[in-house]
């Protein structure tokens, strides 16, 4: 299997400001790194729960990535997060390119803020990954929405060690709900729906989410 390319953060410090740019040959979204003092504000309106700390609006670093679930075992086909082709306003995991490359419609700009949270910008249209819900106490949905930097658009990407196959294990957690990005079910097919579900401690493959370099 081709080597997977772990994304490396580009260091930037400055106020988060979106603007259009070309990314991998397509229109994308850039973040201007303006010089100046870091600023933080409360941006918790419309969130499912109150956030315990101020939300930073200052960019620390950024990466152009694919949000990849590598599958049940080493050698499984990779799937990357993108808007569903079957269900409007839903997200799913689709096939990547050859040699573990990230296709244009699978590219995200992972903007890490100075408070450690991520804002995930979908490059093809400049919208942000947004936690919708909760649908219930144990589930929530995903959507793409105009970027507003509120809590529903903040994410954490903690490293939890190695899974049973020896793979580095990362989860992608919503800061709004505490739920994790998950591949639905046990069948790893193209178009597998993406949901937000309770974060497990068993290191299940459905919640292993890597940042793959899109460069």
Backbone as a printed PyTorch tensor [residue, N CA C, xyz], in Angstrom:
tensor([[[  0.8540,  -1.2010,   0.0000],
         [  0.0000,   0.0000,   0.0000],
         [  0.8810,   1.2400,   0.0000]],

        [[  0.5430,   2.2580,  -0.7420],
         [  1.3550,   3.4780,  -0.7790],
         [  1.4420,   4.1250,   0.5930]],

        [[  2.5440,   4.7890,   0.8340],
         [  2.7120,   5.4700,   2.1150],
         [  1.7200,   6.6160,   2.2360]],

        [[  1.1240,   6.7540,   3.4100],
         [  0.2050,   7.8480,   3.6520],
         [  0.9800,   9.0480,   4.1460]],

        [[  0.5490,  10.1880,   3.7540],
         [  1.2860,  11.4200,   4.0520],
         [  0.6130,  12.1390,   5.2050]],

        [[  1.2420,  12.1170,   6.3690],
         [  0.7120,  12.8200,   7.5300],
         [  0.8950,  14.3220,   7.3320]],

        [[ -0.1700,  15.0590,   7.5410],
         [ -0.1180,  16.5030,   7.3280],
         [  0.7990,  17.1620,   8.3430]],

        [[  1.4990,  18.1880,   7.9000],
         [  2.3910,  18.9770,   8.7540],
         [  1.8630,  20.3960,   8.8200]],

        [[  1.8060,  20.9350,  10.0230],
         [  1.2290,  22.2570,  10.2030],
         [  2.1530,  23.3510,   9.6750]],

        [[  1.5670,  24.2950,   8.9470],
         [  2.2530,  25.5330,   8.5900],
         [  1.9720,  26.5450,   9.6940]],

        [[  2.9890,  27.1990,  10.1790],
         [  2.8290,  28.1090,  11.3100],
         [  2.4360,  29.5020,  10.8470]],

        [[  1.3490,  29.9920,  11.3950],
         [  0.8750,  31.3540,  11.1350],
         [  0.3280,  31.8940,  12.4430]],

        [[  0.4870,  33.1410,  12.6780],
         [ -0.1170,  33.7790,  13.8420],
         [ -0.7780,  35.0590,  13.3790]],

        [[ -2.0440,  35.2130,  13.6580],
         [ -2.7450,  36.4180,  13.2660],
         [ -4.2400,  36.2360,  13.3120]],

        [[ -4.9300,  37.2840,  13.0390],
         [ -6.3870,  37.2840,  13.0770],
         [ -6.9440,  36.3970,  11.9750]],

        [[ -7.9570,  35.5610,  12.3130],
         [ -8.5890,  34.6810,  11.3240],
         [ -9.4840,  35.5010,  10.4130]],

        [[ -9.1590,  35.5380,   9.1150],
         [ -9.9540,  36.2720,   8.1340],
         [ -9.9850,  35.4750,   6.8520]],

        [[-11.1660,  35.0440,   6.3790],
         [-11.2110,  34.2470,   5.1480],
         [-11.1340,  35.1070,   3.9030]],

        [[-10.5530,  34.5570,   2.8520],
         [-10.6130,  35.1750,   1.5290],
         [-10.4240,  34.0780,   0.4940]],

        [[-10.8700,  34.3030,  -0.7130],
         [-10.7660,  33.2920,  -1.7640],
         [ -9.3340,  33.2190,  -2.2550]],

        [[ -8.9230,  32.0000,  -2.5740],
         [ -7.6250,  31.8100,  -3.2010],
         [ -7.6690,  30.5420,  -4.0260]],

        [[ -6.6090,  30.2900,  -4.7860],
         [ -6.5190,  29.0400,  -5.5280],
         [ -5.8160,  28.0190,  -4.6660]],

        [[ -6.4100,  26.8340,  -4.5200],
         [ -5.8020,  25.7540,  -3.7400],
         [ -5.8540,  24.4960,  -4.5950]],

        [[ -4.6850,  23.9440,  -4.9080],
         [ -4.5820,  22.7480,  -5.7430],
         [ -5.3490,  22.9110,  -7.0490]],

        [[ -5.3190,  24.1410,  -7.5850],
         [ -5.9410,  24.3920,  -8.8670],
         [ -7.4010,  24.7800,  -8.7880]],

        [[ -7.9780,  24.8120,  -7.5600],
         [ -9.3770,  25.1640,  -7.4000],
         [ -9.5020,  26.3650,  -6.4890]],

        [[-10.6450,  27.0220,  -6.5560],
         [-10.9000,  28.1150,  -5.6290],
         [-11.0230,  27.5380,  -4.2330]],

        [[-10.3570,  28.1500,  -3.2600],
         [-10.4000,  27.6580,  -1.8950],
         [-10.5640,  28.7960,  -0.9260]],

        [[-10.0330,  28.6060,   0.2530],
         [-10.1670,  29.6150,   1.2810],
         [ -8.8220,  29.7790,   1.9510]],

        [[ -8.3830,  31.0020,   2.1190],
         [ -7.1240,  31.2590,   2.8050],
         [ -7.3950,  31.9660,   4.1080]],

        [[ -6.3970,  31.9960,   4.9330],
         [ -6.4840,  32.7270,   6.1800],
         [ -5.3640,  33.7430,   6.1880]],

        [[ -5.7200,  34.9870,   6.3470],
         [ -4.7210,  36.0350,   6.4100],
         [ -4.0830,  36.0430,   7.7860]],

        [[ -2.7740,  36.0240,   7.8270],
         [ -2.0680,  36.0700,   9.0950],
         [ -1.6170,  37.5010,   9.3380]],

        [[ -2.4990,  38.2780,   9.8800],
         [ -2.1860,  39.6810,  10.1290],
         [ -1.3880,  39.8190,  11.4130]],

        [[ -0.3880,  40.6630,  11.3870],
         [  0.4190,  40.8770,  12.5780],
         [ -0.3980,  41.6330,  13.6200]],

        [[ -0.0670,  41.3630,  14.8830],
         [ -0.7650,  42.0840,  15.9460],
         [ -0.9840,  41.2130,  17.1480]],

        [[ -1.6170,  41.7770,  18.1560],
         [ -1.8390,  41.0760,  19.4130],
         [ -2.9670,  40.0710,  19.2520]],

        [[ -2.8080,  38.8710,  19.8240],
         [ -3.8530,  37.8540,  19.7830],
         [ -5.0830,  38.3570,  20.5110]],

        [[ -6.2480,  38.0250,  19.9550],
         [ -7.4950,  38.4610,  20.5580],
         [ -8.4170,  37.2750,  20.7190]],

        [[ -9.1620,  37.2350,  21.8290],
         [-10.1410,  36.1860,  22.0390],
         [-11.4600,  36.8290,  22.4230]],

        [[-12.5510,  36.2010,  21.9700],
         [-13.8760,  36.7040,  22.2990],
         [-14.7790,  35.5230,  22.5960]],

        [[-15.8900,  35.7560,  23.2920],
         [-16.8850,  34.7270,  23.5010],
         [-17.7600,  34.6360,  22.2650]],

        [[-17.8610,  33.4260,  21.7090],
         [-18.6640,  33.2020,  20.5220],
         [-19.4930,  31.9360,  20.7190]],

        [[-20.3030,  31.8930,  21.7540],
         [-21.0060,  30.6620,  22.0900],
         [-22.4650,  30.6850,  21.7060]],

        [[-22.9430,  31.7460,  21.0790],
         [-24.3530,  31.8060,  20.7220],
         [-24.7390,  30.7100,  19.7490]],

        [[-25.8860,  30.0620,  19.9990],
         [-26.3850,  29.0370,  19.1190],
         [-25.7400,  27.6850,  19.3100]],

        [[-24.8730,  27.5170,  20.2880],
         [-24.2040,  26.2450,  20.5110],
         [-25.0480,  25.3600,  21.4130]],

        [[-24.8910,  24.0150,  21.2950],
         [-25.6740,  23.1160,  22.1220],
         [-25.3720,  23.2100,  23.6050]],

        [[-24.1780,  23.6280,  23.9720],
         [-23.8610,  23.7490,  25.3930],
         [-22.8730,  24.8900,  25.5830]],

        [[-22.7750,  25.3630,  26.7950],
         [-21.8880,  26.4870,  27.0770],
         [-20.4480,  26.0160,  27.0900]],

        [[-19.5950,  26.7630,  26.4460],
         [-18.1830,  26.4240,  26.3910],
         [-17.4770,  26.9920,  27.6170]],

        [[-16.5360,  26.2250,  28.2100],
         [-15.9350,  26.6760,  29.4630],
         [-14.8750,  27.7500,  29.3130]],

        [[-14.4680,  28.0860,  28.0960],
         [-13.4000,  29.0670,  27.9420],
         [-13.7060,  29.9640,  26.7390]],

        [[-13.0400,  31.1040,  26.6590],
         [-13.2270,  31.9460,  25.4660],
         [-12.7720,  31.2150,  24.2090]],

        [[-13.4030,  31.5060,  23.1040],
         [-13.0090,  30.9290,  21.8230],
         [-12.0990,  31.9090,  21.0980]],

        [[-10.9280,  31.4390,  20.7360],
         [ -9.9620,  32.2990,  20.0640],
         [-10.3750,  32.5600,  18.6270]],

        [[-10.1400,  33.7710,  18.1820],
         [-10.3000,  34.1110,  16.7650],
         [ -8.9400,  34.3530,  16.1070]],

        [[ -7.8800,  33.8760,  16.7380],
         [ -6.5260,  34.0800,  16.2430],
         [ -5.9480,  32.7660,  15.7410]],

        [[ -5.4480,  32.7820,  14.5310],
         [ -4.9100,  31.5980,  13.8830],
         [ -3.5110,  31.2870,  14.4010]],

        [[ -3.2720,  30.0020,  14.7350],
         [ -1.9400,  29.5550,  15.1400],
         [ -1.2330,  28.8260,  14.0020]],

        [[ -1.9570,  27.9770,  13.2570],
         [ -1.3650,  27.2360,  12.1480],
         [ -2.4640,  26.7430,  11.2280]],

        [[ -2.0850,  26.2900,  10.0400],
         [ -3.0660,  25.7620,   9.1120],
         [ -2.4570,  24.6500,   8.2750]],

        [[ -3.3170,  23.7280,   7.8320],
         [ -2.9160,  22.6180,   6.9950],
         [ -3.9830,  22.4050,   5.9280]],

        [[ -3.5740,  21.9560,   4.7500],
         [ -4.5140,  21.5200,   3.7300],
         [ -4.5560,  20.0040,   3.7950]],

        [[ -5.7240,  19.4380,   4.1430],
         [ -5.7920,  18.0280,   4.5040],
         [ -7.0200,  17.3520,   3.9060]],

        [[ -7.0120,  16.0220,   3.9830],
         [ -8.1960,  15.2130,   3.8590],
         [ -8.5050,  14.6270,   5.2190]],

        [[ -9.7850,  14.5000,   5.5520],
         [-10.2080,  13.8930,   6.8190],
         [-10.4790,  12.4250,   6.5380]],

        [[ -9.5090,  11.5780,   6.8650],
         [ -9.4930,  10.1980,   6.4050],
         [ -9.7470,   9.2090,   7.5330]],

        [[-10.6230,   8.2430,   7.2540],
         [-10.7570,   7.0450,   8.0810],
         [-10.0930,   5.9150,   7.2940]],

        [[ -8.9930,   5.3380,   7.8010],
         [ -8.2420,   4.3600,   7.0170],
         [ -8.8560,   2.9730,   6.9670]],

        [[ -9.9720,   2.7380,   7.6670],
         [-10.6750,   1.4760,   7.5360],
         [-10.4250,   0.4920,   8.6530]],

        [[-11.0410,  -0.7010,   8.5500],
         [-11.0050,  -1.6590,   9.6560],
         [ -9.6260,  -2.2060,  10.0000]],

        [[ -8.7370,  -2.2580,   9.0160],
         [ -7.4280,  -2.8710,   9.2630],
         [ -6.3970,  -2.2720,   8.3240]],

        [[ -5.1270,  -2.5430,   8.6210],
         [ -4.0580,  -2.0970,   7.7410],
         [ -4.2640,  -2.7090,   6.3540]],

        [[ -4.2280,  -1.8770,   5.3250],
         [ -4.4490,  -2.3340,   3.9660],
         [ -5.8600,  -2.1370,   3.4800]],

        [[ -6.7780,  -1.7180,   4.3580],
         [ -8.1450,  -1.4330,   3.9310],
         [ -8.1580,  -0.2040,   3.0180]],

        [[ -9.1510,  -0.0880,   2.1340],
         [ -9.2260,   1.1080,   1.2870],
         [ -9.5250,   2.3400,   2.1240]],

        [[ -8.8400,   3.4370,   1.7850],
         [ -9.0670,   4.6840,   2.4940],
         [-10.3760,   5.3190,   2.0650]],

        [[-11.0300,   6.0180,   2.9700],
         [-12.2270,   6.7890,   2.6600],
         [-12.0540,   8.1630,   3.2980]],

        [[-12.5140,   9.1930,   2.6010],
         [-12.3380,  10.5600,   3.0810],
         [-13.6720,  11.2860,   3.1360]],

        [[-13.7730,  12.2070,   4.0830],
         [-15.0230,  12.9180,   4.3200],
         [-15.3050,  13.9320,   3.2140]],

        [[-16.5490,  13.9180,   2.7240],
         [-16.9930,  14.8660,   1.6970],
         [-18.5210,  14.9180,   1.7390]],

        [[-19.1210,  15.9410,   1.1270],
         [-20.5880,  15.9690,   1.0600],
         [-21.1380,  14.7310,   0.3590]],

        [[-22.2480,  14.2170,   0.8610],
         [-22.8600,  13.0230,   0.3010],
         [-23.4300,  13.3100,  -1.0890]],

        [[-23.2200,  12.3730,  -2.0060],
         [-23.7940,  12.4920,  -3.3410],
         [-25.2400,  12.0150,  -3.3840]],

        [[-25.6920,  11.3420,  -2.3310],
         [-27.0280,  10.7520,  -2.3100],
         [-28.0240,  11.5500,  -1.4770]],

        [[-27.5340,  12.1520,  -0.3860],
         [-28.4400,  12.8080,   0.5470],
         [-28.0220,  14.2690,   0.7190]],

        [[-28.8830,  15.2140,   0.3310],
         [-28.5490,  16.6320,   0.4820],
         [-28.2690,  16.9960,   1.9370]],

        [[-27.2650,  17.8350,   2.1340],
         [-26.9120,  18.3730,   3.4440],
         [-26.3170,  17.3150,   4.3760]],

        [[-26.0000,  16.1310,   3.8550],
         [-25.3780,  15.0830,   4.6630],
         [-23.9220,  14.9140,   4.2450]],

        [[-23.1500,  14.2020,   5.0900],
         [-21.7420,  13.9470,   4.8190],
         [-21.5250,  12.4410,   4.7550]],

        [[-20.5210,  12.0300,   3.9650],
         [-20.2000,  10.6120,   3.8590],
         [-18.7130,  10.4400,   3.6030]],

        [[-18.2640,   9.1850,   3.6350],
         [-16.8690,   8.8630,   3.3530],
         [-16.7840,   8.2500,   1.9580]],

        [[-15.9470,   8.8540,   1.1060],
         [-15.8420,   8.4320,  -0.2840],
         [-14.4000,   8.0230,  -0.5880]],

        [[-14.2100,   7.3980,  -1.7460],
         [-12.8830,   6.9120,  -2.1260],
         [-11.9370,   8.0640,  -2.4040]],

        [[-10.6990,   7.8910,  -1.9850],
         [ -9.6610,   8.8670,  -2.2970],
         [ -9.0190,   8.5590,  -3.6370]],

        [[ -7.9850,   9.3150,  -3.9660],
         [ -7.2800,   9.1090,  -5.2220],
         [ -6.2430,   8.0080,  -5.1250]],

        [[ -5.5690,   7.7710,  -6.2270],
         [ -4.5130,   6.7610,  -6.2440],
         [ -3.3500,   7.1920,  -5.3640]],

        [[ -2.6130,   6.1860,  -4.8730],
         [ -1.4350,   6.4390,  -4.0300],
         [ -1.7890,   7.2720,  -2.8030]],

        [[ -2.9970,   7.0170,  -2.2570],
         [ -3.4370,   7.6840,  -1.0200],
         [ -3.4620,   9.2020,  -1.1520]],

        [[ -3.8280,   9.6970,  -2.3350],
         [ -3.9250,  11.1360,  -2.5230],
         [ -5.3200,  11.6340,  -2.1620]],

        [[ -5.3940,  12.9210,  -1.8570],
         [ -6.6460,  13.5730,  -1.4890],
         [ -7.1730,  14.3060,  -2.7180]],

        [[ -8.3800,  13.9530,  -3.1540],
         [ -8.9550,  14.5780,  -4.3380],
         [ -9.4550,  15.9860,  -4.0210]],

        [[ -9.7030,  16.7620,  -5.0730],
         [-10.0820,  18.1630,  -4.8890],
         [-11.3620,  18.3120,  -4.0650]],

        [[-12.3170,  17.3950,  -4.2500],
         [-13.5840,  17.4970,  -3.5180],
         [-13.5180,  16.8990,  -2.1220]],

        [[-12.2970,  16.5340,  -1.6890],
         [-12.0890,  15.9830,  -0.3460],
         [-11.1670,  16.8620,   0.4990]],

        [[-10.8660,  18.0550,   0.0150],
         [ -9.8720,  18.8990,   0.6760],
         [-10.5160,  19.8140,   1.7230]],

        [[ -9.8450,  19.8660,   2.8710],
         [-10.2550,  20.7250,   3.9700],
         [ -9.0630,  21.5620,   4.4180]],

        [[ -9.3280,  22.7830,   4.8010],
         [ -8.3080,  23.6070,   5.4230],
         [ -8.5050,  23.5190,   6.9350]],

        [[ -7.5560,  22.9090,   7.6050],
         [ -7.6260,  22.7360,   9.0520],
         [ -6.9290,  23.9130,   9.7140]],

        [[ -7.7080,  24.8690,  10.1800],
         [ -7.1810,  26.0700,  10.8160],
         [ -7.1470,  25.8650,  12.3250]],

        [[ -5.9560,  25.7590,  12.8800],
         [ -5.8100,  25.5810,  14.3190],
         [ -5.6880,  26.9520,  14.9820]],

        [[ -6.5680,  27.2100,  15.9340],
         [ -6.5970,  28.4910,  16.6110],
         [ -5.6800,  28.4470,  17.8320]],

        [[ -5.4060,  29.6050,  18.4250],
         [ -4.4750,  29.6660,  19.5500],
         [ -5.0290,  29.0350,  20.8210]],

        [[ -6.3340,  28.7150,  20.8660],
         [ -6.8810,  27.9920,  22.0170],
         [ -6.8310,  26.4830,  21.8160]],

        [[ -6.2550,  26.0200,  20.7000],
         [ -6.1230,  24.6000,  20.4300],
         [ -7.2550,  24.0020,  19.6170]],

        [[ -8.3330,  24.7280,  19.4190],
         [ -9.4540,  24.2120,  18.6390],
         [ -9.1710,  24.3500,  17.1420]],

        [[ -9.8510,  23.5180,  16.3500],
         [ -9.7440,  23.5780,  14.9040],
         [-11.0340,  24.1270,  14.3080]],

        [[-10.8960,  24.9090,  13.2440],
         [-11.9890,  25.2700,  12.3520],
         [-11.6880,  24.5810,  11.0310]],

        [[-12.6370,  23.7660,  10.5290],
         [-12.4060,  22.9440,   9.3430],
         [-13.1870,  23.5170,   8.1670]],

        [[-12.4620,  24.0880,   7.2180],
         [-13.0550,  24.7860,   6.0800],
         [-13.0260,  23.8670,   4.8610]],

        [[-14.1980,  23.6320,   4.2650],
         [-14.2900,  22.8090,   3.0620],
         [-13.8260,  23.6370,   1.8700]],

        [[-12.7040,  23.2650,   1.2770],
         [-12.0280,  24.0940,   0.2910],
         [-12.8800,  24.3970,  -0.9460]],

        [[-13.6180,  23.4270,  -1.5060],
         [-14.3430,  23.7460,  -2.7500],
         [-15.3270,  24.8950,  -2.6550]],

        [[-15.9430,  25.1220,  -1.4910],
         [-16.9180,  26.2210,  -1.4260],
         [-16.7100,  27.1740,  -0.2590]],

        [[-15.6820,  26.9480,   0.5780],
         [-15.3790,  27.8890,   1.6490],
         [-16.3000,  27.8370,   2.8390]],

        [[-17.1500,  26.8050,   2.9620],
         [-18.0040,  26.6580,   4.1390],
         [-17.2700,  25.8700,   5.2140]],

        [[-17.8480,  25.8370,   6.4130],
         [-17.1990,  25.1890,   7.5530],
         [-17.9680,  23.9650,   8.0190]],

        [[-17.2340,  22.9580,   8.5150],
         [-17.8600,  21.7730,   9.0810],
         [-18.5600,  22.1670,  10.3770]],

        [[-19.8430,  21.8480,  10.4460],
         [-20.7060,  22.3460,  11.5020],
         [-21.4090,  21.1680,  12.1730]],

        [[-21.4040,  21.1550,  13.4950],
         [-22.1190,  20.1270,  14.2490],
         [-23.5720,  20.5490,  14.3980]],

        [[-24.4900,  19.7430,  13.8890],
         [-25.9180,  20.0390,  13.9350],
         [-26.5580,  19.1790,  15.0160]],

        [[-27.4480,  19.7490,  15.7790],
         [-28.1300,  18.9090,  16.7640],
         [-28.0460,  19.5030,  18.1440]],

        [[-28.1230,  18.6550,  19.1690],
         [-28.1100,  17.1950,  19.0480],
         [-29.4190,  16.6340,  18.5290]],

        [[-29.3250,  15.5760,  17.6970],
         [-30.5040,  14.8510,  17.2650],
         [-31.1060,  14.0980,  18.4420]],

        [[-30.2390,  13.5560,  19.2990],
         [-30.6260,  12.9130,  20.5450],
         [-29.4630,  13.0750,  21.5080]],

        [[-29.5750,  12.4940,  22.6700],
         [-28.4780,  12.5810,  23.6350],
         [-27.2440,  11.8190,  23.1660]],

        [[-27.4400,  10.9070,  22.2150],
         [-26.3460,  10.0400,  21.8000],
         [-25.9910,  10.1840,  20.3230]],

        [[-26.4880,  11.2130,  19.6830],
         [-26.1700,  11.3750,  18.2640],
         [-26.3940,  12.8100,  17.8270]],

        [[-25.6470,  13.2230,  16.8370],
         [-25.8250,  14.5270,  16.2080],
         [-25.4060,  14.3810,  14.7520]],

        [[-25.7620,  15.3440,  13.9490],
         [-25.4480,  15.2710,  12.5360],
         [-24.4260,  16.3410,  12.1610]],

        [[-23.9760,  16.2680,  10.9220],
         [-22.9810,  17.1830,  10.3780],
         [-23.5770,  17.9680,   9.2290]],

        [[-23.0690,  19.1640,   9.0290],
         [-23.4820,  19.9590,   7.8720],
         [-22.3480,  20.8840,   7.4810]],

        [[-22.4890,  21.5040,   6.3250],
         [-21.6010,  22.5790,   5.9110],
         [-22.3810,  23.8830,   6.0320]],

        [[-21.7430,  24.8820,   6.6400],
         [-22.4320,  26.1340,   6.9190],
         [-21.4500,  27.2840,   6.7620]],

        [[-21.9740,  28.4690,   6.4510],
         [-21.1220,  29.6600,   6.3900],
         [-20.2990,  29.7730,   7.6700]],

        [[-19.0130,  30.0290,   7.5250],
         [-18.1190,  30.0720,   8.6840],
         [-18.4660,  31.2450,   9.6010]],

        [[-18.6580,  30.9570,  10.8810],
         [-18.9340,  32.0130,  11.8530],
         [-18.0650,  31.9020,  13.1070]],

        [[-17.2150,  30.8520,  13.1820],
         [-16.2730,  30.6360,  14.2830],
         [-16.9530,  30.3280,  15.6160]],

        [[-18.2410,  30.0390,  15.6070],
         [-18.9280,  29.7160,  16.8560],
         [-18.5970,  28.2930,  17.2990]],

        [[-19.1270,  27.9160,  18.4560],
         [-18.7550,  26.6530,  19.0730],
         [-19.1200,  25.4520,  18.2120]],

        [[-20.2180,  25.5210,  17.4830],
         [-20.6380,  24.4040,  16.6410],
         [-19.6420,  24.1190,  15.5260]],

        [[-18.7140,  25.0410,  15.2630],
         [-17.7030,  24.8700,  14.2190],
         [-16.3060,  24.6780,  14.8010]],

        [[-16.2280,  24.3240,  16.0740],
         [-14.9260,  24.0680,  16.7070],
         [-14.7520,  22.5740,  16.9530]],

        [[-13.5230,  22.1120,  16.6980],
         [-13.2080,  20.6880,  16.7580],
         [-11.8860,  20.4600,  17.4720]],

        [[-11.7560,  19.2860,  18.0880],
         [-10.4940,  18.8530,  18.6940],
         [-10.0420,  17.5750,  17.9870]],

        [[ -8.7170,  17.3630,  17.9510],
         [ -8.1560,  16.1950,  17.2610],
         [ -7.1410,  15.5010,  18.1730]],

        [[ -7.6260,  14.8760,  19.2700],
         [ -6.6960,  14.2980,  20.2470],
         [ -6.0750,  12.9840,  19.7650]],

        [[ -4.8300,  12.7810,  20.1700],
         [ -4.1110,  11.5320,  19.9080],
         [ -4.2940,  10.6150,  21.1140]],

        [[ -4.7200,   9.3770,  20.8650],
         [ -5.0450,   8.4520,  21.9520],
         [ -4.1040,   7.2570,  22.0370]],

        [[ -3.0430,   7.2210,  21.2390],
         [ -2.1070,   6.1110,  21.2990],
         [ -2.1730,   5.2450,  20.0570]],

        [[ -1.9820,   3.9300,  20.2330],
         [ -1.9940,   2.9700,  19.1230],
         [ -3.2240,   2.0690,  19.2330]],

        [[ -3.8080,   1.7210,  18.0750],
         [ -4.8950,   0.7500,  18.1000],
         [ -4.3100,  -0.6600,  18.0800]],

        [[ -5.1830,  -1.6790,  18.0210],
         [ -4.7160,  -3.0650,  18.0870],
         [ -3.8530,  -3.4430,  16.8960]],

        [[ -4.0070,  -2.7200,  15.7880],
         [ -3.1830,  -2.9740,  14.6170],
         [ -1.8820,  -2.2020,  14.6070]],

        [[ -1.6360,  -1.4230,  15.6580],
         [ -0.4150,  -0.6410,  15.7480],
         [ -0.4670,   0.6910,  15.0430]],

        [[ -1.6690,   1.1090,  14.6270],
         [ -1.8030,   2.3880,  13.9320],
         [ -1.9540,   3.5270,  14.9350]],

        [[ -1.3680,   4.6910,  14.6160],
         [ -1.6100,   5.8900,  15.4220],
         [ -3.1010,   6.1900,  15.4070]],

        [[ -3.6400,   6.5130,  16.5870],
         [ -5.0920,   6.6480,  16.7060],
         [ -5.4650,   8.0540,  17.1360]],

        [[ -6.2440,   8.7160,  16.2790],
         [ -6.7370,  10.0580,  16.5290],
         [ -8.2600,  10.0630,  16.4280]],

        [[ -8.9200,  10.8480,  17.2390],
         [-10.3450,  11.0880,  17.0940],
         [-10.5680,  12.5410,  16.6900]],

        [[-11.7120,  12.7990,  16.0520],
         [-12.1140,  14.1710,  15.7350],
         [-13.3890,  14.4470,  16.5180]],

        [[-13.2900,  15.3240,  17.5150],
         [-14.3750,  15.5660,  18.4590],
         [-14.9660,  16.9540,  18.2770]],

        [[-16.2780,  17.0070,  18.3410],
         [-16.9690,  18.2890,  18.3440],
         [-16.8120,  18.9440,  19.7110]],

        [[-16.3100,  20.1780,  19.7260],
         [-16.2140,  20.9040,  20.9880],
         [-17.5890,  21.2960,  21.5120]],

        [[-18.5900,  21.3190,  20.6390],
         [-19.9280,  21.7190,  21.0540],
         [-20.6430,  20.6100,  21.8050]],

        [[-20.5310,  19.3810,  21.3230],
         [-21.2880,  18.2720,  21.8980],
         [-20.4250,  17.2410,  22.6040]],

        [[-19.1120,  17.2250,  22.3120],
         [-18.2550,  16.1730,  22.8450],
         [-18.3590,  14.8720,  22.0820]],

        [[-19.1600,  14.8310,  21.0000],
         [-19.3070,  13.6330,  20.1920],
         [-18.1990,  13.5590,  19.1410]],

        [[-17.9870,  12.3490,  18.5990],
         [-16.8900,  12.1090,  17.6660],
         [-17.3860,  11.8200,  16.2620]],

        [[-16.6360,  12.2980,  15.2730],
         [-16.8930,  11.9390,  13.8910],
         [-16.7340,  10.4280,  13.7480]],

        [[-17.7500,   9.7820,  13.1570],
         [-17.7790,   8.3230,  13.1040],
         [-18.2920,   7.8460,  11.7550]],

        [[-17.7050,   6.7530,  11.2770],
         [-18.2480,   6.0540,  10.1160],
         [-19.3620,   5.1440,  10.6040]],

        [[-20.5080,   5.2030,   9.9480],
         [-21.6770,   4.4580,  10.4060],
         [-21.5350,   2.9670,  10.1050]],

        [[-21.9190,   2.1340,  11.0640],
         [-21.9990,   0.6990,  10.8490],
         [-20.6620,  -0.0040,  10.8040]],

        [[-20.6690,  -1.2120,  10.2740],
         [-19.4670,  -2.0470,  10.2090],
         [-19.0470,  -2.3630,   8.7800]],

        [[-19.8720,  -2.0230,   7.8040],
         [-19.5470,  -2.2870,   6.4050],
         [-18.8370,  -1.0680,   5.8180]],

        [[-17.6040,  -1.2550,   5.3460],
         [-16.7610,  -0.1400,   4.9190],
         [-16.8990,   0.0400,   3.4120]],

        [[-17.9730,   0.6850,   2.9940],
         [-18.2580,   0.8570,   1.5760],
         [-18.1040,   2.3140,   1.1710]],

        [[-17.9060,   2.5590,  -0.1260],
         [-17.9040,   3.9280,  -0.6310],
         [-19.2640,   4.5500,  -0.3670]],

        [[-19.2650,   5.7380,   0.2120],
         [-20.5160,   6.3960,   0.5590],
         [-21.0200,   6.0910,   1.9530]],

        [[-20.2060,   5.4380,   2.7790],
         [-20.6050,   5.1770,   4.1620],
         [-20.9620,   6.4960,   4.8500]],

        [[-22.1510,   6.6000,   5.4550],
         [-22.5460,   7.8610,   6.0820],
         [-21.6280,   8.2510,   7.2320]],

        [[-21.4750,   9.5490,   7.4290],
         [-20.7090,  10.0990,   8.5490],
         [-21.6790,  10.6930,   9.5640]],

        [[-21.4670,  10.3600,  10.8330],
         [-22.3150,  10.8620,  11.9070],
         [-21.4410,  11.3430,  13.0520]],

        [[-22.0560,  11.9930,  14.0160],
         [-21.4200,  12.2940,  15.2960],
         [-22.0420,  11.3710,  16.3360]],

        [[-21.1700,  10.5680,  16.9770],
         [-21.6070,   9.5770,  17.9530],
         [-20.7380,   9.6780,  19.2050]],

        [[-21.1800,   9.0880,  20.3240],
         [-20.3580,   9.1370,  21.5380],
         [-18.9520,   8.6160,  21.2940]],

        [[-17.9710,   9.3150,  21.8020],
         [-16.5730,   8.9150,  21.6310],
         [-16.2920,   7.6640,  22.4560]],

        [[-15.7890,   6.6270,  21.7890],
         [-15.4820,   5.3950,  22.4910],
         [-14.0540,   5.3600,  22.9940]],

        [[-13.8100,   4.4740,  23.9550],
         [-12.4440,   4.3030,  24.4810],
         [-11.8400,   2.9790,  24.0340]],

        [[-12.5050,   2.2770,  23.0940],
         [-12.0050,   0.9920,  22.6160],
         [-11.1410,   1.1290,  21.3640]],

        [[-10.9080,   2.3640,  20.9170],
         [-10.1040,   2.6400,  19.7220],
         [-10.6830,   1.9450,  18.4840]],

        [[-12.0020,   1.9930,  18.3450],
         [-12.6690,   1.3850,  17.1910],
         [-12.2800,   2.1040,  15.9050]],

        [[-12.1700,   1.3390,  14.8180],
         [-11.7130,   1.9310,  13.5540],
         [-12.6750,   2.9780,  13.0310]],

        [[-13.9620,   2.8740,  13.3680],
         [-14.9450,   3.8320,  12.8490],
         [-14.6880,   5.2620,  13.3070]],

        [[-13.9100,   5.4390,  14.3750],
         [-13.6230,   6.7780,  14.8890],
         [-12.1480,   7.1550,  14.7610]],

        [[-11.4060,   6.4070,  13.9880],
         [-10.0020,   6.7490,  13.7200],
         [ -9.9930,   7.7480,  12.5600]],

        [[ -9.6630,   9.0000,  12.8540],
         [ -9.7010,  10.0590,  11.8430],
         [ -8.3300,  10.7060,  11.7470]],

        [[ -7.7010,  10.5850,  10.5940],
         [ -6.3720,  11.1460,  10.3670],
         [ -6.4710,  12.3890,   9.4910]],

        [[ -5.5190,  13.3030,   9.6860],
         [ -5.3280,  14.4210,   8.7590],
         [ -4.3000,  13.9710,   7.7200]],

        [[ -4.7450,  13.7870,   6.4840],
         [ -3.8310,  13.4290,   5.4010],
         [ -3.4630,  14.6710,   4.6030]],

        [[ -2.2000,  14.8090,   4.3020],
         [ -1.7560,  15.9720,   3.5480],
         [ -2.3920,  15.9850,   2.1570]],

        [[ -2.9000,  17.1500,   1.7720],
         [ -3.5080,  17.3150,   0.4360],
         [ -2.5530,  17.9860,  -0.5360]],

        [[ -1.2920,  18.2040,  -0.1240],
         [ -0.3350,  18.8520,  -1.0160],
         [  0.2900,  17.8190,  -1.9560]]])
